[in-house]
Amino acid sequence: MSVRFLHLFPSQLGLNGEAGNLDVLVARLKWAGIDSKIETFDGSGSIASGYDAVFIGSGTLAGALEALELLEAQASKLRELAESKIPFLALGLGWEILGESMELLDGRTVAGAGVFPSRSQRIAERASAESYGYDQAGNLTTGYANHSSEIELLNDSQPLISLEAGFGNSSRQSAKQRSDEGLLNQNLMAARLNGPLLALNPHLADQFLAIVARNSGFSYRQISAEAKVADAYAAKARAELRDRLAR
Amino acid sequence: MRLSFAVLVGKLIRIVAKLRGGGSAIPGRIAMIVEPKLLSKTLGALKHGVIFVSGSNGKSTTTSLVAGALASQGLKVFSNPSGGNMPQGIGSAVIGKASLSGSLDADVAVLEVDEAYGEVLAPFITPSWVVLTNIQIDQLNRFFEPDRVVGMLLAAANHATNGVVINGSDANLVDIGLMLSDVPVAQVKVSEKALAKWPAGALAAPRFGKGQVINEIPESVSVVDEVDGVATLSLGGVKSEVKLPGKGLHFAIDTALAFSVAERILGSSFDMQAASSAISSQQTVYGRGEIVNYQGVEIQILMMKNPSSMRATLVSMEDPQTAIWIAMDEGTPDPSWIFDIDLSRIGSVRMISSSRAWHWATRLSYLGKSIEQVQPDSKQALAEYVSFLKSTGKRGTLLTNYEQMMAIRKLMGFLDLESGK
C-alpha cells in the first residue's frame, strides 16, 4: 500500500510551516509501516485521479488569490474528488479558496472552488494570538491564530475544535462564535491554526489518517515508538501553551 | 537657544539615568519636549543628511556597513546603536554625541529603522537616503503578511529627498522601486551565478500576482559572486574583493548596498578599494556569529529570527558537529516556521531550552535527530550545557532567538547588553 497525496499550490500557499503538516502525515504513515508519496499541483496541467487525500496549506492573500485564479479550470475536478469521498485537509487561506465564496475587503465576492461547505468574508480586523481549546474527542488542541476574516460553516458542518482562548473562525474580538475553529464534515477537514497544526496536535493527524485509511481501505494504527516520543514532546508543548495562557 | 537648553537638559538627565541604570529613551523624550525639532535641527543639519536603513533582515549589519563604507571615504559618521528605533531613543543617542550648542561633529547619520517605524520617524526627521535590504517572511504575528511590509517600506522610501537604494534581487523591493516616481532609485544587482548557489526563497519573500516585471532601475554596485565569506563586487566594470562579516550571499548584498549608497552620495570620488579594505577589517556585528568566552569555554552565538536568517545561519555554521544548544521562548510567538527549514546541517542536539523547547523537540523528533536534553529553565540549561562543554573540551554553538540571546547573555554576566561587552 502506498498512499498518494495531492498537495495543492505548495509555492503559492506555503507561508508558515505549512509543509510541516504533510511531513507529519508522511512520517506517521511511515512509522506505521505505510509508504506514501506526495504529488503537487501548482497551476500548470490538470489534476489527475487516483489520489488518497488532498492537502492545501495557508499563505498570503495575494498567493491565495493567484492560486484561486489558477484553479478555475480545475475546480470541477476537485469537487468530483470530494464528492467521491476523497479526504481533504485544508488550512487557512487554502480553506477559504476551496470554500463556496470569498467576499473581499472591497466588497467584491469571488467564487471559491466549492469543495468545502463554507464561505468567508475578509474583514479589516486582524487576529494574531496563541490559541487553545479541545477537539470533539476532548483532546487539548493548540496553535497560533493569524488571520483576517470570518468563515461561516454551511450544510451541517461542525467546528473541528472548540476554543477556550484565542481566535477561531472569526478574527473579530467581539465575535460570539470566536470559539468555533475549523470544520469537519465527513471526508472534509479544515482549520486555521498554525503550529504547524498537525505537528502540535498529532490526534488531529491521526483523525485525518483514519479517514484516509477508511476511504482507501487500509488499516492505520499508530503504536510506533517514534510516535510515542514525538507525541510526548507535542503534549508538553500544548500543555505549556495552555498553562501559560490560562494563568 | 532652545536647542542648547534641550541638549543640556538631556545630558543632565542622561547622567542621572545612567547612574540609576536603564531608561535610555528618557533623556531624548524630555529633550524633545523642550525642543520638538531636536532631530531635524541636529541630524537634519548634517551635510549629507540622514540615511535610513530598513528591511526585514540585515538592518544592523547594513547600518554598520554603511557607516564603515562612508567612514572609509573620510566622512564623519553618526550612527545609532542597534535597537533605538523610536524617535526618543534616537534623540537620546544624539544628546550623547551633541555639543552643548547642539551641533554634531558628523557629516552624515546612519539610522537603523524598524519596518514599521519609518512612518513614525518621518515627521521628526526626513531621510536624505533610504536603503532597503529585503522583505522576508518575518514576524508574521506582527506584520501578518509580507505585502503589508511592502506598503510600510514604500511609505518610508517616499520620504527620501535624495534617493533610494534597493536590493534588486528582491522582487518586493523592485516593485517598490518601480512605484517610486518622485525620487531617484538605484539597485544592487546580483548575478545569476551567485543566486543559483542559494536555496530558493532564502533571501526574500515570494511576490505573487504581479506577473513578469520589467526592471530597468539604474544599477550601482553589483554582486558578482560570494565564496566562503568573500564577495566580488563590481562598479562600472571595476571589480573589488571584500571579506564579509560572515559567510553567505546576504552579507555580500548588504555590503553592496552600503557601497552603493556611498557611491550615490560621493559620486565619482567614491573609492571602492578603500571601502573594501575598511569593511574587510571590520568586526563581526554583535549576535551574528559572535564567540563569547564564559567560564573557560567558548560558545558561538547564532541568532535565529525568521526562516531566511535561520537558513543563512545554518549555511554559515562552521562546524555542524559542534555541541548545539537551541534556546527559544515566546518572544517568537508563532514558531511554525521552524518546520520550513532544512535542518540537515544539524546532527544531534545537546540541549534545548526555554518555553519553545517542546516545540523544537517535536520538530527534531520528526526528523529523527537525537536530543540529549530538554530543559525549560534557561539558568539550569546554561549550567548543564557549560558543564558538558567543560567535561568534553568542546566548543558550543547556541542557536537562539533575540529574547533568549539577551536573557542568556545576562545570565552569563554580560551586563552591557548594547555594546556586547
Chai-1 contact restraints between the chains, C-beta under 6 A:
chainA,res_idxA,chainB,res_idxB,connection_type,confidence,min_distance_angstrom,max_distance_angstrom,comment,restraint_id
A,N16,B,L140,contact,1.0,0.0,6.0,A-B,restraint_1
A,N16,B,S336,contact,1.0,0.0,6.0,A-B,restraint_2
A,N16,B,W337,contact,1.0,0.0,6.0,A-B,restraint_3
A,G17,B,S336,contact,1.0,0.0,6.0,A-B,restraint_4
A,G17,B,W337,contact,1.0,0.0,6.0,A-B,restraint_5
A,G17,B,F339,contact,1.0,0.0,6.0,A-B,restraint_6
A,G17,B,D340,contact,1.0,0.0,6.0,A-B,restraint_7
A,G20,B,F339,contact,1.0,0.0,6.0,A-B,restraint_8
A,A27,B,Y366,contact,1.0,0.0,6.0,A-B,restraint_9
A,T60,B,E145,contact,1.0,0.0,6.0,A-B,restraint_10
A,A62,B,D147,contact,1.0,0.0,6.0,A-B,restraint_11
A,A62,B,F208,contact,1.0,0.0,6.0,A-B,restraint_12
A,A62,B,G209,contact,1.0,0.0,6.0,A-B,restraint_13
A,G63,B,F208,contact,1.0,0.0,6.0,A-B,restraint_14
A,E66,B,F208,contact,1.0,0.0,6.0,A-B,restraint_15
A,E66,B,G209,contact,1.0,0.0,6.0,A-B,restraint_16
A,R126,B,F144,contact,1.0,0.0,6.0,A-B,restraint_17
A,S128,B,N141,contact,1.0,0.0,6.0,A-B,restraint_18
A,Y144,B,D334,contact,1.0,0.0,6.0,A-B,restraint_19
A,N146,B,L140,contact,1.0,0.0,6.0,A-B,restraint_20
A,N194,B,D334,contact,1.0,0.0,6.0,A-B,restraint_21
A,N194,B,S336,contact,1.0,0.0,6.0,A-B,restraint_22
A,G195,B,S336,contact,1.0,0.0,6.0,A-B,restraint_23
A,P196,B,S336,contact,1.0,0.0,6.0,A-B,restraint_24
A,P196,B,F339,contact,1.0,0.0,6.0,A-B,restraint_25
A,A199,B,T362,contact,1.0,0.0,6.0,A-B,restraint_26
A,V229,B,S365,contact,1.0,0.0,6.0,A-B,restraint_27
A,A230,B,T362,contact,1.0,0.0,6.0,A-B,restraint_28
A,A230,B,S365,contact,1.0,0.0,6.0,A-B,restraint_29
A,A230,B,Y366,contact,1.0,0.0,6.0,A-B,restraint_30
A,Y233,B,W358,contact,1.0,0.0,6.0,A-B,restraint_31
A,Y233,B,A361,contact,1.0,0.0,6.0,A-B,restraint_32
A,Y233,B,T362,contact,1.0,0.0,6.0,A-B,restraint_33
A,Y233,B,S365,contact,1.0,0.0,6.0,A-B,restraint_34
A,A234,B,T362,contact,1.0,0.0,6.0,A-B,restraint_35
A,K236,B,W358,contact,1.0,0.0,6.0,A-B,restraint_36
A,A237,B,W358,contact,1.0,0.0,6.0,A-B,restraint_37
A,A237,B,H359,contact,1.0,0.0,6.0,A-B,restraint_38
A,A237,B,T362,contact,1.0,0.0,6.0,A-B,restraint_39
A,E240,B,S355,contact,1.0,0.0,6.0,A-B,restraint_40
A,E240,B,W358,contact,1.0,0.0,6.0,A-B,restraint_41
